[in-house]
Amino acid sequence: MVVGHGTDTMAFTGTALSFLLQNLPVPIILVGSQRSSDRPSSDSAINLMNAIACAAQADIAEVLVCMLGSSNHSYDLLHRPAHLRKMHSSRRDAFKTIGTIPFGKVENRNITIHENNYRKRNKEREIKAALKIDPKVSLIYHYPGIQPELIETLIDKKYHGIVLAGTGLGHISKNLLDPIKRAIEEKIAVVMTVQTLWGFTGMQVYQRGREELSIGIIPGHSMLPETAYVKLCWVLGHTRNPDEVKQMMLTNIAGELIDRETPRGYLIFQGIEPILDQYFKQPP
């Protein structure tokens, strides 16, 4: 199946579909374009052709995003949406996989899969629809000078979950500890992620992180802030029991959690390799 989608929220939708539609028999490929089809430089045609090739031919049964991997229109990359971030507002190769390498590559409709562990196509498999979502979840980026009233307001408005994008290894300022403790005492699930995108939470390293763990903040490990947000919406749609919420958030359900980063993944397989020689030969 191929789903055309706008690029701004494509990763959100793909991640949601990964939780909502499980045990897929065939792939679901989200595709879009950074430039409209009426422009000579549009990436719409190559993206669509490669997405269709992947949906029709690839031995895959997962939700993936197919978008241009190079600015010269030579190939597309396949991404697991839970690790995907739109990293540029206008470039055609705007989408990058975070924390690992792209799932695969499609060039001239030929498919190469980089991932070893993935669900393969099986038309006899029965899809599982887990369609409940709780919209009463907020995503908050920590910043210097943040005020505790933000958390207090979410508590008073009866929110059910909060995802924090903390600094460093997953840290917030001291003035947020008491309101977050109150939130957790009132059975509001609070999950910590990191703003750096690359890297994991490490809340056991410094005193502040240990304080956060002691009041019941759930570590998001490798999840991007938006991935943790989507997952928490989905989890809370199925249970509000704090122990069950924590267990589900710490369980790898749709490939959203990874054990470790790919070696040098931060530097390689992100779309620049084919033009490195050309880049370094450019005059200053």
Backbone hydrogen bonds in HBPLUS format (Angstrom, degrees):
<---DONOR---> <-ACCEPTOR-->    atom                        ^
c    i                          cat <-CA-CA->   ^        H-A-AA   ^      H-
h    n   atom  resd res      DA  || num        DHA   H-A  angle D-A-AA Bond
n    s   type  num  typ     dist DA aas  dist angle  dist       angle   num
A0029-ILE N   A0001-MET O   2.78 MM  28  6.15 167.4  1.80 160.4 163.6     1
A0003-VAL N   A0029-ILE O   2.82 MM  26  6.05 164.3  1.84 150.6 153.1     2
A0031-VAL N   A0003-VAL O   2.94 MM  28  6.18 155.0  2.00 155.9 156.1     3
A0005-HIS N   A0031-VAL O   2.86 MM  26  5.94 148.5  1.96 153.1 158.0     4
A0010-MET N   A0007-THR O   3.46 MM   3  4.99 166.6  2.48  95.9  99.7     5
A0013-THR N   A0009-THR O   3.09 MM   4  6.41 167.3  2.10 159.4 161.7     6
A0014-GLY N   A0010-MET O   2.88 MM   4  6.04 169.2  1.89 155.1 158.6     7
A0015-THR N   A0011-ALA O   2.95 MM   4  5.96 160.2  1.99 143.8 149.4     8
A0016-ALA N   A0012-PHE O   2.92 MM   4  6.14 162.0  1.95 150.8 156.1     9
A0017-LEU N   A0013-THR O   2.89 MM   4  6.14 162.5  1.92 155.3 159.7    10
A0018-SER N   A0014-GLY O   3.05 MM   4  6.26 142.3  2.20 140.5 150.6    11
A0018-SER N   A0015-THR O   3.10 MM   3  5.07 122.9  2.44  94.2 108.9    12
A0019-PHE N   A0016-ALA O   3.07 MM   3  5.38 134.3  2.29 104.1 115.6    13
A0020-LEU N   A0016-ALA O   2.83 MM   4  6.04 164.4  1.85 157.4 162.8    14
A0021-LEU N   A0017-LEU O   2.92 MM   4  5.56 163.3  1.95 141.9 145.4    15
A0130-ALA N   A0020-LEU O   2.74 MM 110  4.78 160.0  1.78 144.3 149.4    16
A0022-GLN N   A0128-LYS O   2.80 MM 106  4.99 162.1  1.83 163.2 158.7    17
A0128-LYS N   A0022-GLN O   2.77 MM 106  4.99 176.2  1.77 152.0 150.7    18
A0122-ASN N   A0025-PRO O   2.88 MM  97  4.83 161.6  1.91 138.2 144.5    19
A0028-ILE N   A0062-GLU O   3.06 MM  34  6.23 161.8  2.10 134.4 137.9    20
A0064-LEU N   A0028-ILE O   2.90 MM  36  6.31 160.1  1.94 162.7 168.3    21
A0030-LEU N   A0064-LEU O   2.81 MM  34  6.23 165.3  1.83 160.7 162.1    22
A0066-CYS N   A0030-LEU O   2.90 MM  36  6.20 165.4  1.92 175.6 177.3    23
A0039-ARG N   A0036-SER O   3.09 MM   3  5.85 162.5  2.12 125.6 127.6    24
A0042-SER N   A0039-ARG O   2.97 MM   3  5.24 159.2  2.01 121.4 121.8    25
A0047-ASN N   A0043-ASP O   3.14 MM   4  6.11 159.9  2.19 149.3 155.6    26
A0048-LEU N   A0044-SER O   2.98 MM   4  6.04 162.9  2.01 147.4 152.3    27
A0049-MET N   A0045-ALA O   2.92 MM   4  6.11 168.9  1.93 156.9 160.0    28
A0050-ASN N   A0046-ILE O   3.03 MM   4  6.06 164.7  2.05 147.4 151.8    29
A0051-ALA N   A0047-ASN O   2.90 MM   4  6.01 150.6  1.99 145.1 154.0    30
A0052-ILE N   A0048-LEU O   2.94 MM   4  6.10 161.5  1.97 152.1 156.4    31
A0053-ALA N   A0049-MET O   2.99 MM   4  6.18 156.4  2.04 143.3 150.3    32
A0054-CYS N   A0050-ASN O   2.97 MM   4  6.15 155.7  2.03 142.8 149.0    33
A0055-ALA N   A0051-ALA O   2.91 MM   4  6.16 163.4  1.94 151.3 155.8    34
A0056-ALA N   A0052-ILE O   2.89 MM   4  6.00 151.2  1.97 148.9 156.5    35
A0057-GLN N   A0053-ALA O   2.85 MM   4  5.75 154.5  1.92 148.1 154.6    36
A0058-ALA N   A0054-CYS O   3.04 MM   4  4.96 145.9  2.16 123.2 133.7    37
A0061-ALA N   A0119-ARG O   2.80 MM  58  5.32 141.2  1.95 145.0 136.7    38
A0065-VAL N   A0079-HIS O   2.87 MM  14  5.08 154.6  1.94 144.4 152.7    39
A0079-HIS N   A0065-VAL O   2.86 MM  14  5.08 152.2  1.94 143.2 152.3    40
A0067-MET N   A0077-LEU O   3.21 MM  10  5.73 157.7  2.26 158.7 160.1    41
A0077-LEU N   A0067-MET O   2.83 MM  10  5.73 166.9  1.85 166.2 162.2    42
A0069-GLY N   A0075-TYR O   2.92 MM   6  5.76 175.6  1.92 138.2 138.4    43
A0076-ASP N   A0106-VAL O   2.84 MM  30  5.10 171.5  1.85 153.3 155.4    44
A0106-VAL N   A0076-ASP O   2.87 MM  30  5.10 167.9  1.88 140.5 142.9    45
A0078-LEU N   A0104-GLY O   2.82 MM  26  4.80 171.6  1.83 125.4 126.8    46
A0103-PHE N   A0078-LEU O   2.83 MM  25  5.30 117.2  2.23 141.6 153.3    47
A0104-GLY N   A0078-LEU O   3.27 MM  26  4.80 154.0  2.34 126.5 125.3    48
A0083-HIS N   A0080-ARG O   3.03 MM   3  5.81 163.2  2.06 125.3 130.6    49
A0084-LEU N   A0081-PRO O   3.15 MM   3  4.83 166.0  2.17 108.2 108.5    50
A0098-ILE N   A0083-HIS O   2.63 MM  15  5.20 164.6  1.65 158.9 164.7    51
A0085-ARG N   A0096-LYS O   3.08 MM  11  5.67 151.2  2.16 153.7 162.7    52
A0096-LYS N   A0085-ARG O   3.10 MM  11  5.67 166.2  2.12 152.9 156.1    53
A0087-MET N   A0094-ALA O   2.75 MM   7  5.28 159.9  1.79 150.1 148.5    54
A0114-HIS N   A0103-PHE O   2.78 MM  11  5.41 150.1  1.87 134.1 143.3    55
A0105-LYS N   A0112-THR O   2.74 MM   7  5.13 155.9  1.79 152.8 160.4    56
A0112-THR N   A0105-LYS O   2.80 MM   7  5.13 165.6  1.82 158.6 162.1    57
A0107-GLU N   A0110-ASN O   2.89 MM   3  5.16 157.3  1.95 148.9 149.6    58
A0110-ASN N   A0107-GLU O   2.88 MM   3  5.16 160.0  1.92 111.6 118.4    59
A0125-ARG N   A0122-ASN O   2.98 MM   3  5.59 162.5  2.01 119.5 125.1    60
A0134-ASP N   A0233-CYS O   2.87 MM  99  4.81 160.8  1.90 127.1 133.7    61
A0160-HIS N   A0136-LYS O   2.83 MM  24  5.49 158.1  1.88 147.0 154.4    62
A0161-GLY N   A0136-LYS O   3.23 MM  25  6.58 138.0  2.42 151.4 152.4    63
A0138-SER N   A0161-GLY O   3.05 MM  23  6.44 151.5  2.13 138.2 144.0    64
A0163-VAL N   A0138-SER O   2.77 MM  25  6.14 164.6  1.79 163.8 169.3    65
A0140-ILE N   A0163-VAL O   2.85 MM  23  6.24 164.9  1.88 169.3 174.1    66
A0165-ALA N   A0140-ILE O   2.86 MM  25  6.14 159.0  1.90 153.6 154.0    67
A0142-HIS N   A0165-ALA O   3.07 MM  23  6.02 174.2  2.07 145.2 146.8    68
A0146-ILE N   A0143-TYR O   3.09 MM   3  5.63 148.5  2.19 144.8 141.3    69
A0150-LEU N   A0147-GLN O   3.20 MM   3  6.14 163.6  2.23 125.4 128.0    70
A0151-ILE N   A0148-PRO O   3.02 MM   3  5.48 123.0  2.36 109.9 122.1    71
A0152-GLU N   A0148-PRO O   3.03 MM   4  6.34 165.7  2.05 153.5 158.1    72
A0153-THR N   A0149-GLU O   2.83 MM   4  5.87 154.8  1.89 145.8 151.0    73
A0154-LEU N   A0150-LEU O   3.35 MM   4  6.60 156.0  2.41 138.7 144.1    74
A0155-ILE N   A0151-ILE O   3.03 MM   4  6.38 154.1  2.09 151.7 159.3    75
A0156-ASP N   A0152-GLU O   2.90 MM   4  6.16 166.6  1.92 152.7 156.1    76
A0157-LYS N   A0153-THR O   2.85 MM   4  5.99 142.0  1.99 145.7 156.3    77
A0159-TYR N   A0154-LEU O   3.02 MM   5  5.48 169.1  2.03 166.1 163.9    78
A0158-LYS N   A0155-ILE O   3.00 MM   3  5.22 157.8  2.05 111.5 115.2    79
A0189-ALA N   A0160-HIS O   3.10 MM  29  6.42 148.9  2.20 148.2 138.6    80
A0162-ILE N   A0189-ALA O   2.77 MM  27  6.21 152.4  1.84 161.8 170.5    81
A0191-VAL N   A0162-ILE O   2.90 MM  29  6.38 157.1  1.96 157.4 165.1    82
A0164-LEU N   A0191-VAL O   2.76 MM  27  6.07 171.2  1.77 173.1 176.2    83
A0193-THR N   A0164-LEU O   2.71 MM  29  5.94 148.5  1.81 160.5 171.5    84
A0166-GLY N   A0193-THR O   2.86 MM  27  5.96 153.2  1.93 140.8 138.0    85
A0195-GLN N   A0166-GLY O   3.00 MM  29  5.85 147.4  2.10 174.7 164.5    86
A0167-THR N   A0171-HIS O   3.00 MM   4  5.04 151.1  2.08 143.8 139.7    87
A0170-GLY N   A0167-THR O   2.83 MM   3  5.31 158.8  1.87 139.2 143.2    88
A0171-HIS N   A0167-THR O   2.83 MM   4  5.04 148.4  1.93 136.8 147.0    89
A0202-GLY N   A0169-LEU O   2.81 MM  33  4.86 156.2  1.87 133.3 136.7    90
A0176-LEU N   A0173-SER O   3.11 MM   3  5.89 167.0  2.13 122.0 126.2    91
A0177-LEU N   A0174-LYS O   3.07 MM   3  5.51 158.3  2.12 115.1 121.6    92
A0180-ILE N   A0176-LEU O   3.04 MM   4  6.07 155.9  2.10 150.6 158.0    93
A0181-LYS N   A0177-LEU O   2.83 MM   4  5.99 150.7  1.92 147.6 156.5    94
A0182-ARG N   A0178-ASP O   2.93 MM   4  6.24 156.1  1.99 151.4 157.8    95
A0183-ALA N   A0179-PRO O   2.89 MM   4  6.16 153.0  1.97 142.1 149.6    96
A0184-ILE N   A0180-ILE O   2.94 MM   4  6.21 162.5  1.97 152.4 155.7    97
A0185-GLU N   A0181-LYS O   2.93 MM   4  6.15 155.0  1.99 147.2 154.6    98
A0186-GLU N   A0182-ARG O   2.99 MM   4  6.24 133.5  2.21 141.6 153.9    99
A0186-GLU N   A0183-ALA O   3.06 MM   3  5.10 130.6  2.31  94.8 108.5   100
A0188-ILE N   A0183-ALA O   2.91 MM   5  5.23 154.6  1.98 142.6 144.0   101
A0187-LYS N   A0184-ILE O   2.95 MM   3  4.94 148.9  2.05 112.5 112.2   102
A0218-ILE N   A0190-VAL O   2.84 MM  28  6.12 174.4  1.84 159.9 158.3   103
A0192-MET N   A0218-ILE O   2.80 MM  26  6.06 161.6  1.84 160.3 163.6   104
A0220-GLY N   A0192-MET O   2.66 MM  28  5.27 131.9  1.89 156.9 160.7   105
A0198-TRP N   A0196-THR O   2.78 MM   2  5.49 135.6  1.98 108.9  94.5   106
A0201-THR N   A0221-HIS O   3.11 MM  20  4.89 144.5  2.24 115.7 125.6   107
A0205-VAL N   A0202-GLY O   3.22 MM   3  5.86 170.3  2.23 122.4 124.4   108
A0210-ARG N   A0206-TYR O   3.05 MM   4  6.41 156.0  2.11 153.6 161.0   109
A0211-GLU N   A0207-GLN O   2.90 MM   4  6.20 149.4  1.99 151.6 160.6   110
A0212-GLU N   A0208-ARG O   2.97 MM   4  6.28 150.9  2.05 146.5 154.6   111
A0213-LEU N   A0209-GLY O   2.96 MM   4  6.30 156.0  2.02 149.1 155.1   112
A0214-SER N   A0210-ARG O   2.95 MM   4  6.12 151.4  2.04 141.8 149.8   113
A0215-ILE N   A0211-GLU O   3.23 MM   4  6.52 137.4  2.42 143.3 152.0   114
A0217-ILE N   A0212-GLU O   3.13 MM   5  5.63 162.3  2.16 155.6 150.3   115
A0216-GLY N   A0213-LEU O   3.06 MM   3  5.19 153.4  2.14 103.2 111.6   116
A0223-MET N   A0220-GLY O   3.03 MM   3  5.58 168.0  2.05 141.5 139.9   117
A0227-THR N   A0224-LEU O   3.05 MM   3  5.08 120.5  2.42  98.7 114.3   118
A0228-ALA N   A0224-LEU O   2.92 MM   4  6.19 164.9  1.94 164.8 168.2   119
A0229-TYR N   A0225-PRO O   2.96 MM   4  6.18 149.4  2.05 143.4 152.5   120
A0230-VAL N   A0226-GLU O   3.02 MM   4  6.23 165.4  2.04 144.9 147.5   121
A0231-LYS N   A0227-THR O   2.87 MM   4  6.07 167.0  1.89 154.2 158.5   122
A0232-LEU N   A0228-ALA O   2.86 MM   4  5.92 160.0  1.90 145.8 151.4   123
A0233-CYS N   A0229-TYR O   3.01 MM   4  6.27 158.2  2.06 150.4 156.1   124
A0234-TRP N   A0230-VAL O   3.03 MM   4  6.32 154.9  2.10 147.1 154.0   125
A0235-VAL N   A0231-LYS O   2.75 MM   4  6.01 164.8  1.77 158.6 162.9   126
A0236-LEU N   A0232-LEU O   2.90 MM   4  5.92 172.3  1.91 151.8 154.3   127
A0237-GLY N   A0233-CYS O   3.15 MM   4  6.21 126.4  2.45 130.0 143.0   128
A0237-GLY N   A0234-TRP O   3.14 MM   3  5.07 133.8  2.36  94.0 107.1   129
A0238-HIS N   A0235-VAL O   2.88 MM   3  5.36 154.3  1.95 111.2 119.8   130
A0239-THR N   A0235-VAL O   2.97 MM   4  6.30 142.4  2.11 148.5 160.4   131
A0245-VAL N   A0241-ASN O   2.81 MM   4  6.02 158.8  1.86 162.3 169.7   132
A0246-LYS N   A0242-PRO O   3.00 MM   4  6.15 166.5  2.02 149.2 152.3   133
A0247-GLN N   A0243-ASP O   3.03 MM   4  6.21 162.9  2.06 145.2 150.2   134
A0248-MET N   A0244-GLU O   2.92 MM   4  6.08 162.3  1.95 149.5 154.1   135
A0249-MET N   A0245-VAL O   2.90 MM   4  6.08 156.9  1.96 152.3 159.0   136
A0250-LEU N   A0246-LYS O   3.06 MM   4  6.22 140.1  2.22 145.2 155.1   137
A0251-THR N   A0248-MET O   3.18 MM   3  5.00 159.4  2.22  99.5 105.5   138
A0265-GLY N   A0262-THR O   2.77 MM   3  4.88 159.3  1.81 133.7 130.4   139
A0267-LEU N   A0264-ARG O   2.93 MM   3  5.41 148.1  2.03 110.8 120.1   140
A0268-ILE N   A0264-ARG O   2.91 MM   4  6.10 156.3  1.97 156.8 164.8   141
A0275-ILE N   A0272-ILE O   3.00 MM   3  5.74 152.7  2.08 125.8 133.6   142
A0276-LEU N   A0273-GLU O   3.27 MM   3  5.29 175.0  2.27 113.8 114.1   143
A0279-TYR N   A0275-ILE O   2.87 MM   4  6.04 153.9  1.94 151.6 159.5   144
A0280-PHE N   A0276-LEU O   2.98 MM   4  6.27 163.0  2.01 160.3 162.5   145
A0281-LYS N   A0277-ASP O   3.11 MM   4  6.23 129.8  2.37 141.0 153.9   146
A0281-LYS N   A0278-GLN O   3.31 MM   3  5.19 137.5  2.50  93.0 104.6   147
A0282-GLN N   A0279-TYR O   3.28 MM   3  5.55 158.7  2.33 104.8 111.1   148
